[in-house]
Amino acid sequence: PADPPNALRALAESEPGDHIRLERVTERVEIDLDSLTYLSEHGFIPGADAQVSSRSPDGTFTLDVGGHAVAVSADLSQQLYVAAG
């Protein structure tokens, strides 16, 4: 069944082609300055829309955020909560 509107799920559960909106990050990310800075520099902050471009065998996601490719590790993708965008 389709997710109800605005249902949050981990980015890790997304598939290539999905349109998503970052809704929240976990506390683990909030205290990880490197991850926060990386996401911020690439414009992938809460409220940002993106498209999942690909998912590599190791679980790394490539997102299209405003025309820019952003790589998100498998570990980080489990800490980012998204809704269908």
Secondary structure, 3 states (H helix, E strand, C coil): CCCCCCCCEEHHHCCCCCEEEEEEECHHHHCCHHHHHHHHHCCCCCCCEEEEEEECCCCCEEEEECCEEEEECHHHHCCEEEEEC
